[in-house]
């Protein structure tokens, strides 16, 4: 972070390591623990200017992890969440959409985050609140590859992230992927094949080759009882 000169930003990063809190609470903690004083107004004035530092900070962090910790980024975990606002007015970014907080009448943004298997954040992007989750993963992956020249890796995501066109793009770009599969979205022929071959013992699994890679199915007696009994 030696290339980032904004003292308030650096202090906020440091105090979050000591005690994670909201930004305004962090300003109070800086004073309490270290006698470092910043005005709330300074944060409100500075925060919009930090947006232009996003690309630089991401590059510094990833380069640091590759150099110091020898991170290979061979396994990356991807997910999204929503953040809603206490208002009912939309704008260009804050839009009404599918809400994970049951706040469908309040505008929100969609935040996409990708971390390494160690939990080290390597990329994030913000999308308008009405963006479909499955439309976010390919842009984030493409930006990550272009920015950091990380070529060989496997991305892990849940079923909501992967659509047919996403799978084609992942395969075309030779990106390995592990995603959850929704049973209800499988073809009847594939379901019949699973039913025929699955070993009905807890923890047992089978691997079935498909046009989009391998489908790994495991058996759970608890889930079976909940679904069928």
HELIX and SHEET records of a PDB file:
HELIX    1   1 UNK A    7  UNK A   18  1                                  12    
HELIX    2   2 UNK A   23  UNK A   34  1                                  12    
HELIX    3   3 UNK A   40  UNK A   50  1                                  11    
HELIX    4   4 UNK A   51  UNK A   53  5                                   3    
HELIX    5   5 UNK A   54  UNK A   68  1                                  15    
HELIX    6   6 UNK A  133  UNK A  135  5                                   3    
HELIX    7   7 UNK A  137  UNK A  148  1                                  12    
HELIX    8   8 UNK A  159  UNK A  161  5                                   3    
HELIX    9   9 UNK A  164  UNK A  172  1                                   9    
HELIX   10  10 UNK A  183  UNK A  185  5                                   3    
HELIX   11  11 UNK A  188  UNK A  197  1                                  10    
HELIX   12  12 UNK A  221  UNK A  228  1                                   8    
SHEET    1   A 5 UNK A 121  UNK A 128  0                                        
SHEET    2   A 5 UNK A 108  UNK A 116 -1                                        
SHEET    3   A 5 UNK A  75  UNK A  84 -1                                        
SHEET    4   A 5 UNK A 154  UNK A 157  1                                        
SHEET    5   A 5 UNK A 176  UNK A 179  1                                        
SHEET    1   B 2 UNK A 205  UNK A 210  0                                        
SHEET    2   B 2 UNK A 213  UNK A 218 -1                                        
END                                                                             
